[in-house]
Amino acid sequence: MVKRGAPVLADVRIKVEAIIAKDDRVAVRWSFRRSYVGEAWDSFPKPGEEFNLAAISMYRFADRKIEDDRSIETFWQPDTPWDW
């Protein structure tokens, strides 16, 4: 999403929350906060509105390269902590 969405998103602040690795697999919990500057869409932030996105990414490596990449993302309200 970051690569495709970059033209309509401004002032990104990315934070890696946790990294867990075992054998050939790595899990990354990360978040970012940005201002949306694209067109108004249903269920999307309004233009100029700041939003948060949280994600868990799972990677499988082979020969020092990523062979499998699976992620899930979710929006959540600004100023709402993401504590577990």
C-alpha positions in Angstrom: 0.0 0.0 0.0 2.8 2.5 0.8 4.1 2.4 -2.8 0.8 2.6 -4.5 -0.7 5.1 -2.0 2.2 7.4 -1.7 1.0 10.1 -4.2 -2.2 10.8 -2.2 -0.7 10.6 1.2 1.5 13.3 2.8 3.8 13.6 5.9 4.2 9.9 6.7 5.4 8.8 10.1 6.2 5.1 10.2 7.0 3.1 13.4 8.1 -0.5 13.6 6.3 -1.8 16.8 7.8 -5.3 16.9 9.8 -7.8 14.9 9.7 -11.5 15.7 11.8 -14.1 13.7 12.1 -17.8 13.8 13.8 -20.1 11.2 12.9 -18.7 7.7 9.9 -16.6 8.9 9.7 -13.0 10.2 6.7 -11.1 11.5 6.6 -7.3 11.7 4.0 -5.2 13.5 4.1 -1.7 12.2 2.0 1.5 12.0 2.0 4.7 10.2 0.2 8.1 10.5 -0.4 10.3 7.5 -2.7 13.0 6.1 -4.9 12.0 3.2 -4.7 14.3 0.2 -6.6 12.3 -2.4 -10.2 12.4 -3.6 -13.1 11.8 -1.1 -14.2 8.2 -1.1 -16.6 6.3 1.1 -15.0 4.7 4.2 -11.8 6.6 3.5 -10.4 9.6 5.4 -11.6 13.0 4.2 -9.1 15.0 2.2 -6.7 16.7 4.6 -7.7 14.4 7.5 -5.0 12.6 9.4 -5.4 8.8 9.9 -3.5 5.9 11.3 -2.9 2.5 9.7 -1.7 -0.5 11.6 -0.4 -3.7 10.0 1.0 -7.1 10.6 3.4 -8.4 7.8 4.6 -12.0 7.6 7.6 -12.8 5.5 9.1 -16.2 4.5 12.7 -16.1 3.3 14.7 -18.5 1.0 18.3 -17.9 -0.2 18.3 -14.5 1.6 15.3 -13.2 -0.4 11.7 -12.7 0.5 9.7 -15.7 -1.0 6.3 -15.0 0.5 4.9 -11.7 1.8 1.5 -11.5 3.5 0.1 -8.5 5.3 -3.1 -7.2 6.8 -3.8 -3.6 7.4 -6.5 -1.7 9.3 -7.4 2.0 9.8 -8.0 3.4 13.3 -8.8 6.8 14.8 -5.9 9.2 15.4 -4.9 9.6 19.0 -6.2 6.2 19.9 -3.4 4.1 21.3 -2.6 0.7 19.8 -1.6 -1.1 22.9 -1.7 -4.9 23.4 
